[in-house]
Structures are given as structure tokens and as C-alpha cells.
Amino acid sequence: GTTSWLACHVPWKKLDIFHMLTTVPAAIPGRNIVMAQQGTGGECFKWLKENILFAPNAAPDDAFEQMNEMAKTVTPGSDGLIFTPFLTGALTPVDDHYTRSAFVNQTLKTTRAHYCRAVMEGVAYNLRWLLPHVEKFIGRRFDSLNFIGGAAQSGTWCQIMADVLDRPIRQIEDPRQANVRGAALLAALALKHITLEEIPHAVPVQRTCIPNRDNRKVYDAMFREFGNFYAKNKGMYRRLNTLR
């Protein structure tokens, strides 16, 4: 629910305490699932809607669609605006419950549209921070990633993920229902109505977003500053959030 995470099946149990990575038993016998959770993901977009862009209880029914359309109007990198999505602290690849969220590098030209895109990009930067640690943990590179959840309804966010992570992103059809569909497929597997090999073909992909190489330079630079901001300000956050 609302978190940002990476997961996959592996055949073994493992723990990386230094980067807060572990495995838990999967529903499929003989397999485990990598647990790599970062905290707020899609919740950041909801927070922006309810606390910044619209008055309390006044957001229109199509608020998310409007925000998505606004994000489309801003160039990759949000004109230098960075959002750090640590609304509940940082979880992986660091355990830091003192750090908090920020919009960095605002100017008089910063608009609502910039905030919308910066939130999308900030969640993607956080996943990029996690990605190499998960790939090292499992011992291989992801050829592509499936994108599910409420945020995956956005084609714009899907492309941002592809560009920032430099991986093809498969936007699953009806992504908010992915967990329900998964539970149904596991039940069908247990009842021997389908085989394990049939499951990938039963998961429809709406579109695949391919990384745009033209955006590589700006996103590489923005990601470096995302990491620099965390490293240089984590001490300040610790001081501020131990005062009370």
C-alpha cells in the first residue's frame, strides 16, 4: 500500500543487513521473495494533491489525472527541482528514520506542474538508489521491470521510471488490481488449473516504456544531486528530529 519497492523471486534465503534487504517465503513452494521496500511511493503524489495543490476536501475527482497532465508539460529534470520522497524516513538502502522530505531548488518560476513531475522523478530517483543493491543481492541485472500499483496507471510516470532507471518498464494492464490478480493466479496454480509456466502469459502488459537516451544526461546529473543532498543533510535531519 503506497510504498516504493523492488521485488523478485529467488530460490534461496538471504539477508543484507547493511542495506536492509532480505527474503521471505513466497507462495510458490521452493521460492522466496526479495523484500526491498523504501516507504512512500504513490503516497507522495496523494500527499501533494491533498496538502499542497488543492484546499482540504476540495480536490476534484479527476485530480490525479490533472496532475498527470501537468507533469507532461515539464521537461525531464523538472528544470532542476528535486523532490526527496522521505515523508516517513528512508528505509532501503539505508535505515534512517530521521531523514525527511524536501523540495530542493525552487525558484519564482516553479509551478504546480514542476511539483507534479518532481514528485514522480523523486520516487524514481529513490528506486534508482535501491536498484544496484538489489541487483547485487540477487546476482543478476534486471532485463526489465513490471510496474504495478496506483502510480502505474500513469504513462508519464512509467516513462520517467524507464528513463531514470535505464530499464524497460512494463506497465501492467489495470495495475491497481495486480495483487488481486496475483492471488487468483496463485489459487489457480494451487488447484492445478494452470501451470507455473502459464502465469506470465496470463498477466497482460498495457505498454512497455523504453529508456529515452536523450534524457540520460539530465537524469544522471539529477540523481547525483539527489544522493548528494541526502548525504549532506542527513545530519541536519537527525538534529531537527531529535529535538522533540
N, C-alpha and C positions, 0 to 999 in steps of 0.2 A: 504493500500500500504506500504509494507516493515516493518510494525510495529509488535511489540510483544504484544499480548493481550490475555485475557481470557474473554469469554462471554457466557451467557446462558439466557434463558427466565425465567422471574418471573412474578407473577400475580399482583404485586404492584409497586408503585413508592417509591424510597428510595434514600437517599443521605448520604454518609460518607465523610464529608469534611476533616477529619483528614487523610484519606488515599486516597483521590482523586478518590472515587468510586461513581458512580451514575447510574441511569437507564434512558433510553429514550424509547419512544413509539416504539413498534415493528410493523411490517407489518401485524401481525396476531392480530385481534381485541381482546381486553382484556388482552393483554400481553405486557410486557416491556422487554427490553434487558439490561443486566448489561454491563456497559461500564468500562473496566479496561485495559487501554492502557499504554504501557511502553515506546513507542518510537521505536528506531531502533531494528529490529529483523533480518530478512533476508538481510536487507541493510548492516549489519555489514559484511556479507560474501562477498557482492559485493564490499564494501569498501576495504576489504582485497585483493580481486582479483585485483582491479584497481589501488591501491595505494601502495601496499607492495610486492605482489608476482610477478607481471608482469609489464613490461615497459608500459608507456602510449600508448594506442591504439594498444597494441601488444599481448593482451590476446588471446589464441586460442579459437575457437568456443566451444570446449569442456572443457573450463577452470573449470567450476563448477564441472563437472564430475571428472576431475583430482584432484581437491581439496578434493572432497568427498573420492576418493580412498586413498589419502594421509592421511586423518583423520582416516581411518580404521586401519592404521598401527601403531597408537599410543595408548598406554594403557589408560584406563579410568583415568581421573585426569590429563592427559597431562604432566605427570612427574612433577607436581607441578606448571605448568604455568597457571595463571589465567588471563582471559580477562574480563574487565568490559565494557559492551556494551553501555555506556552512551555517545554516539557520539553527541547527541543533548541534553544532560542533563538527569536527572531522572524525571519521570512523576508520576508513581504509584509504590509502595505505599507511596512515598514521592514526594513532589513538590519541586524539586531542579534543577533549570535551570543553575546553576553554575558548577555542577559536570561534569566531562568529562571522556573519556575512557582511558584505560591503559592496557598494558600487564605487568603483575607482576611476578617476579621471573624467569627472563630469565637467561640462562647460555650459555656457549660456546657450549653446546650440544643441544641447542634449534634449531629445524629445521623448515622448511616450514610446514612440516606435523604437528608439535606441534601447530603452529599458527592456522592451519585449524581446528584442533579438539578443541583447546582452545576457539575459537570464537563460535563454536557450543555449547560448555559447558557453556560459559559465558551467552549466551542468555537464556539457560535453567536455570541457577542459578537465573537470574533475574525473570523468571517466578515462580520459587520456592519461591522467596521472596514475590511475589504477592499472590500466591495460598492460604495461610491460611487466608488472609484478605478477599479474595473473598468468600471463603467457610463460613467464619463467617458472611459476608454480606448477603448471601443467606440462611444461617441457615442449611446447609447440606454439606456433603462431596461429592465430585465428585467421582463416581464409576469408570469413565474412561473419557478420553478427546479425542475429534476429532482433528486431526492435518491437517490444510489446508494451502494453500499458496505455494509459490515457495520453501521454505525450506522443506516443507513436501514431496517433491519429493525424498528426501534423506532418505533411510532406516537407515543409520548410525545416522542421526540427530533424527530420530524417536525413535531409541533405547536409545539414550542419554536422550531425554526427559522423556522416561519411567523410566530410572534409576535414574535421578536426582529428578523428581517429585514424584517418587514412586506411579505412577498411570499407569494403562494400557493406551497406546496411540493407537488410531485407525487412521491409515494412510489412508485417504480418497483417492479413486482412482481418478487420474487426478486432483490433488489438486489445481493446478493453476486456474482451471475453476470452483472452488467451488462457487464463488459469482454469476457467470453466471447461473450455475445450480440452485442455490437457487432462483434467480429472476424468472427463468422459472417455478419452482415448486410453487412459490407464485402466479404467474399468473394463473397456472392451478387450484390452490386452489380457487382463486377468481372467476374463471369461472365455478367452481363446477365440473371440470373434475376429480378431485381427492379429497379425504378427508384428514384432518389433520393427521389422524392415518396412512395413507398410505405413508406419506412423508419419515419417517425414512427408510422404505424398498426400497425407490427409490434412496437412497444415497449409492452407492457401496463402501465397505471398502476393500482396497487392502490387508492390513495386520494389525494385532494387535500386538504391541510390549509389552511384559510383562516385568515388572521390574526384573532385574537380581540382586538377593540378594547378590551375591558375590561382587557387586560394591557399595553396600550401605555404607560401612565404609569409603571408599575413597571419595565418593561424599558428605557424611555428613561433613567430615572434610574440604573439599574444599569449600563447601557452607558457613561454619562458617567463613572461612578466607575471602571469598568474602564479607560477611557482615562486618567483622572487618575492611577490607580495606576501604570500603565506610565510615564507622563511623569515622575512624581515619584520613581520608584525605579530608573530605568534607569542613573543614575549609580552608585548603590549596587551594582547587579549588576555593572557594569563593574569597580568596585574589588574586589569579592569574587572575581570570576572571572579576575582578572589576578594574583592573589596566588600562584598555584601554576603 
